[in-house]
C-alpha cells in the first residue's frame, strides 16, 4: 500500500510537471501576438524561468532520452514530411556539405581552440563540447525570424541543413564521449562508427518508412480510413521508427528524418484518402508540433536557473573565463558558416549583389536549441564513483551559446531585413474573400447544370463564409421583396406559356401566402403582388388555413414543378452581384428558400452536395493561386485566404462526418 502511494505521488508529480509546462507554453503563445517585436521564443523561455520558481521545478534537469523520443522525434519527422523533396534532391550536395562536412570541420576546429584556451579540459571533452553546440535548430530559426522577411533561398537552405546536422552532431558527440570514458580513440574506428550510425539510420528509416506508407495505403484502400484509425497511426509512427533504429544502434533522429522525407516523396499516394482525413491529420500535426516547439523553449527557461546554480557552486571563480570561451566559440561558428557560404562550399544560389548579404544572414541564422540542450544534459552525472568532470562547465557554456545564438540574430537580422508583418487591410481581405467565394459559387452552378438544386444549396452555404452578423430587417425585407417578385413572375410565366393551369397556380400561390402568414419566412409583399396576378386570392388571403384542397390530376407533381422552377429563378437572382451591405440579407434569403426547397424535395442528395462542396473549395484555391500568380493579389492576403479556406473546409468536412455518423 505504501509503495502504491509513492508510485501514485510520482505519477501525479510527473503529470503536474508536464501540464504546467504546456500551460506555460500556451500562455507565452497568447502574450506574443500583443507584443510581436520580441521573438516568440523569448516569451517561452521567460515563461519557463517563472515556472522554475515553483518547488516542483527546483533543480530541474532533462531526461535526454525521453526528450529525444517524445519531442525531437516527432518534430524531425514533421519537418521531414513537409520538406520539398524536389528542392532537397536539387540541393542535396549543398545540404550534405552544410550538415555533414561543415559540421565535422566545425567540431574539429572548435575542439582544438577550446583545448588551447583552457588546457585543463581534456581534448576529448572539448570535442564533445564542440559537437554539442554544432547542430542548428530549424524551430529556433523559425521563431527568431518570424518578424522578418527571410530570403527564400537562405531559409530553404537552413531547413534542409537542420534535417541532417542534428545527426552529425549526435554521432560526433557520442564518439567524443566514448573516447573520453574509455581512453581510446582511433580515427579509422571513428569514421567507421560514424558511417555505421549515420548511414544505418538513413537506411533503416527508409525501410521502416516504406513499410508504414504501404500499411497506411492498405488501410485506406480497405476502408479503414477513419480519423480514429489513421491519425493515431500517423502520430505513433515517428516514435516507433526512433525506438527501432536506436535499438539496433543507428541514429534514431536520422531514421525519423528519412522516413519523413520518404513520406513527403509519396505524398500523392497518401493523399488518395478522403479530404476530411487529410485535413484532420494536417490540423492534428500542426497542433502537436506547435505545442512541442514552444515546449522546447519553456524547458530551456526552466533549466537556466539550475545551470546557474550549479556553476555558482562549482566554478564561480573561473566563470569569466568560461563566458569568454563561450563567446569565442560562438564567433568561430558564425565565421566558419559565413566563409563556407561566402566561398560557395554550399551553393545557396544567390544573385551576385546579394551573395555577401545572404552569407551573413546564413551565418547568423545558425541558431542552436533543442538538440544542443538535450546533448548537454545527456552527459552522465558520474564517471565511475566520482562526479563526471567538467559536466557543469560544458552544460553552462552550451546554455550561453544557445542564448547568444538566439539573442544576436534577434537584434541584428531586423536591422538587415524588412519586416514581414505588413499590415493587411481587413476590408481588403473581406473584399477578396467575397470575390473568391463568388467565383467558386458561379463555377459550381455553371459547371453542374444537371444538379442545379444541390449547386444552389452549396452556393448558399459558401456565401455565408464572408458574411457575418444578422441582416437588418429593412435590408432583409428589400431582398425578400425582390425574391418574392422573381418567384411569382416565374409562376406567371408558366401560366402564360400554358405549362401550368391557372387554377393550379392560383392554389399554389395561396399556399405561399398562408405559409408567409404562418412562418413569416416570406415578405408580406408576396400577398399584395400575388393579388395583382391572381385575383382569386382576394377572398381567402387572410384565412389562417389553406383553402380546401381541390383534386387535380398529378397535382403534387405540378406543385413540385412550380416550386423548383421558382426556386431556380430566385437562386439565379440571389447569385448575382449585390452590394456588400446586402450580402447578409441575401444569405438569409438563400437560407430561407433552401430550407423550404430541401423540405419539399428530400431525395438523398447529401452525397452529391459533398462532391460539390469539395469541388467548390478547389475552385476557391484555384482562384487564389491564379490571382496571386498574376500579381492581382498580394502574397500576404493570399496566405490569409488559404488559411481561411482550409478552416472552412475542415469545419464542413467535420460536420459532414458527424452527420453521417448520426
Long-range contacts (C-beta under 8 A, 24 or more apart in sequence): 13-56, 16-56, 17-56, 17-57, 20-51, 20-54, 20-56, 21-48, 21-51, 21-295, 21-298, 21-299, 21-302, 22-291, 22-295, 24-48, 24-50, 24-51, 24-298, 25-291, 25-294, 25-295, 25-298, 26-291, 26-294, 28-294, 28-298, 29-290, 29-294, 36-147, 36-421, 37-147, 38-410, 39-143, 39-144, 39-146, 39-147, 39-406, 39-410, 40-143, 40-146, 40-294, 41-140, 41-143, 41-144, 41-297, 41-369, 41-406, 42-406, 42-410, 44-294, 44-296, 44-297, 44-298, 44-301, 45-297, 45-298, 45-300, 45-301, 45-304, 45-406, 46-301, 47-298, 47-301, 48-297, 48-298, 48-299, 48-300, 48-301, 48-302, 48-303, 48-304, 49-301, 49-302, 49-304, 49-305, 50-301, 51-298, 51-301, 51-302, 52-301, 52-302, 52-303, 52-304, 52-305, 52-306, 57-302, 59-306, 59-309, 60-302, 60-303, 60-306, 61-303, 61-306, 61-377, 62-299, 62-303, 62-373, 62-374, 62-377, 64-374, 64-375, 64-377, 64-378, 65-378, 67-299, 67-374, 67-377, 68-242, 68-252, 68-253, 68-374, 69-239, 69-242, 69-243, 69-252, 70-239, 71-292, 71-295, 71-296, 71-370, 72-166, 72-253, 72-370, 72-371, 72-374, 73-238, 73-239, 73-241, 73-242, 73-252, 73-253, 73-256, 74-235, 74-238, 74-239, 74-256, 74-288, 74-289, 74-292, 75-139, 75-289, 75-292, 75-293, 75-370, 76-163, 76-166, 76-238, 76-253, 76-256, 76-257, 76-260, 77-237, 77-238, 77-241, 77-256, 77-257, 77-259, 77-260, 78-238, 78-260, 78-285, 78-288, 78-289, 79-138, 79-159, 79-162, 79-163, 79-257, 79-260, 80-163, 80-256, 80-257, 80-258, 80-259, 80-260, 80-261, 80-263, 80-264, 81-260, 81-261, 81-263, 81-264, 81-267, 82-260, 82-264, 83-159, 83-160, 83-163, 83-260, 83-261, 83-264, 84-156, 84-264, 85-261, 85-264, 85-265, 87-156, 87-160, 88-160, 88-261, 91-156, 91-157, 91-160, 91-347, 93-347, 94-157, 94-160, 94-346, 94-347, 94-348, 95-157, 95-160, 95-161, 95-163, 95-164, 95-346, 96-164, 97-340, 97-345, 97-346, 98-157, 98-160, 98-161, 98-165, 98-340, 98-346, 99-160, 99-161, 99-162, 99-163, 99-164, 99-165, 99-168, 100-164, 100-165, 100-168, 100-198, 101-345, 102-165, 102-336, 102-337, 102-340, 102-345, 102-346, 103-134, 103-135, 103-165, 103-168, 103-169, 103-172, 104-168, 104-172, 105-336, 106-130, 106-134, 106-332, 106-333, 106-336, 107-131, 107-134, 107-169, 107-172, 107-176, 109-332, 109-336, 110-134, 110-329, 110-332, 110-333, 111-176, 113-328, 113-329, 113-332, 114-325, 114-329, 117-321, 117-324, 117-325, 117-328, 118-321, 118-322, 118-325, 121-390, 121-393, 122-180, 122-389, 122-390, 124-176, 124-177, 124-179, 124-180, 124-185, 125-176, 125-180, 125-389, 125-390, 125-394, 127-172, 127-176, 127-179, 128-173, 128-176, 128-177, 128-180, 128-379, 128-394, 129-329, 129-394, 129-397, 129-398, 130-172, 130-329, 131-169, 131-170, 131-172, 131-173, 131-176, 131-375, 132-169, 132-173, 132-372, 132-375, 132-376, 132-394, 132-398, 133-329, 133-330, 133-333, 133-368, 133-372, 133-397, 133-398, 133-401, 133-402, 134-165, 134-168, 134-169, 134-172, 134-333, 135-162, 135-165, 135-166, 135-168, 135-169, 135-170, 135-368, 135-371, 135-372, 135-375, 136-161, 136-162, 136-165, 136-365, 136-366, 136-367, 136-368, 137-162, 137-367, 137-368, 137-369, 137-370, 137-371, 137-372, 138-162, 138-163, 139-293, 139-296, 139-369, 139-370, 140-297, 140-367, 140-368, 140-369, 140-370, 140-405, 140-406, 141-365, 141-367, 142-293, 143-293, 143-297, 144-365, 144-367, 144-406, 144-409, 144-410, 144-413, 145-365, 145-409, 145-413, 146-420, 147-414, 147-419, 147-420, 147-421, 148-413, 148-414, 148-417, 148-418, 148-419, 148-420, 149-417, 149-418, 149-419, 149-420, 150-361, 150-365, 150-417, 151-350, 151-354, 151-358, 151-361, 151-417, 153-348, 153-349, 153-350, 153-358, 154-348, 154-358, 154-361, 154-362, 154-365, 157-346, 157-348, 157-362, 158-362, 158-365, 158-366, 163-257, 163-261, 164-254, 164-257, 166-253, 166-371, 167-197, 167-198, 167-201, 167-251, 167-253, 167-254, 167-257, 168-198, 169-371, 169-372, 169-375, 170-251, 170-253, 170-371, 170-375, 171-197, 171-198, 171-251, 173-375, 177-379, 181-383, 196-249, 196-250, 197-249, 197-250, 197-251, 198-251, 198-254, 200-245, 200-248, 200-249, 200-250, 200-251, 201-245, 201-250, 201-251, 201-252, 201-253, 201-254, 201-255, 201-258, 202-254, 202-255, 202-258, 203-250, 203-258, 204-244, 204-245, 204-248, 204-250, 204-255, 205-241, 205-245, 205-254, 205-255, 205-256, 205-257, 205-258, 205-259, 205-262, 206-258, 206-259, 206-262, 208-240, 208-241, 208-244, 208-245, 208-255, 208-259, 209-241, 209-258, 209-259, 209-260, 209-262, 209-263, 210-262, 212-237, 212-240, 212-241, 212-259, 212-263, 213-262, 213-263, 213-266, 213-269, 213-270, 216-270, 217-269, 217-270, 217-272, 220-272, 220-273, 220-277, 221-272, 225-273, 225-274, 225-277, 226-277, 227-276, 227-277, 227-280, 227-281, 227-657, 230-273, 230-277, 230-281, 231-277, 231-280, 231-281, 231-284, 234-281, 234-284, 234-285, 235-284, 235-285, 235-288, 253-371, 275-614, 275-649, 275-653, 276-653, 276-654, 276-656, 276-657, 279-646, 279-649, 279-650, 279-653, 280-650, 280-653, 280-654, 283-650, 296-369, 296-370, 296-373, 297-369, 299-373, 300-369, 300-373, 300-399, 300-402, 303-373, 303-377, 303-399, 304-399, 307-392, 307-395, 307-396, 307-399, 308-396, 310-392, 310-395, 310-396, 311-392, 311-393, 311-396, 313-392, 314-392, 314-393, 315-392, 315-393, 318-393, 322-393, 322-396, 322-397, 322-400, 323-400, 325-397, 326-397, 326-400, 326-401, 326-404, 327-400, 327-404, 329-397, 329-401, 330-401, 330-404, 330-405, 330-408, 333-366, 334-363, 334-364, 334-366, 335-363, 337-362, 337-363, 337-366, 338-362, 338-363, 357-416, 360-416, 361-413, 361-416, 361-417, 364-408, 364-409, 364-412, 364-413, 365-409, 365-413, 366-405, 367-405, 367-406, 367-409, 368-401, 368-402, 368-405, 369-402, 369-405, 369-406, 372-398, 372-401, 372-402, 373-398, 373-399, 373-402, 422-636, 424-634, 424-636, 424-637, 424-640, 428-637, 429-637, 429-640, 429-641, 430-466, 430-580, 431-580, 432-627, 432-633, 432-637, 432-641, 433-465, 433-466, 433-641, 433-644, 434-466, 434-580, 434-583, 435-623, 436-620, 436-623, 436-624, 436-641, 436-645, 437-462, 437-463, 437-465, 437-466, 437-620, 438-577, 439-619, 439-620, 439-623, 440-616, 440-617, 440-619, 440-620, 440-623, 441-575, 441-616, 442-575, 443-616, 443-619, 444-612, 444-615, 444-616, 444-619, 445-571, 445-575, 447-615, 448-612, 448-615, 451-605, 451-608, 451-612, 452-568, 452-571, 453-564, 453-567, 453-568, 453-597, 453-601, 453-605, 454-605, 454-608, 454-609, 454-612, 455-612, 456-567, 456-568, 456-571, 456-575, 456-590, 456-594, 457-594, 457-597, 457-598, 457-609, 458-609, 458-612, 458-613, 458-616, 459-571, 459-575, 459-590, 459-616, 460-571, 460-574, 460-587, 460-590, 460-591, 460-594, 461-613, 461-652, 462-613, 462-616, 462-648, 463-583, 463-586, 463-587, 463-590, 464-587, 464-591, 465-644, 465-648, 466-583, 467-583, 467-584, 467-586, 467-587, 468-584, 469-584, 470-584, 471-582, 471-584, 471-585, 471-587, 471-588, 472-585, 475-581, 475-582, 475-584, 475-585, 476-585, 476-588, 476-589, 477-523, 477-525, 478-582, 478-585, 479-574, 479-578, 479-582, 479-585, 479-586, 479-588, 479-589, 480-522, 480-523, 480-525, 480-585, 480-589, 480-592, 481-523, 481-525, 482-573, 483-523, 483-570, 483-573, 483-574, 483-589, 483-593, 484-522, 484-523, 484-525, 484-526, 484-529, 485-525, 485-529, 486-566, 486-569, 486-570, 486-573, 487-512, 487-566, 487-567, 487-569, 487-570, 488-526, 488-529, 488-530, 488-533, 488-566, 489-569, 490-565, 490-566, 490-569, 490-570, 491-562, 491-565, 491-566, 492-533, 494-561, 494-562, 494-565, 500-558, 500-561, 500-562, 501-552, 501-558, 502-534, 503-536, 503-550, 503-552, 504-552, 504-555, 504-558, 504-559, 504-562, 505-534, 505-562, 506-534, 506-536, 506-537, 507-547, 507-550, 508-559, 508-562, 508-563, 509-533, 509-534, 509-537, 510-534, 510-536, 510-537, 510-540, 510-541, 510-546, 510-547, 511-546, 513-537, 513-541, 514-543, 514-544, 514-545, 514-546, 515-596, 517-542, 517-544, 518-544, 521-592, 521-595, 521-596, 522-592, 560-600, 560-601, 563-596, 563-597, 563-600, 563-601, 564-597, 564-601, 567-593, 567-596, 567-597, 606-659, 610-656, 613-652, 613-656, 617-645, 617-648, 617-649, 617-652, 620-645, 621-645
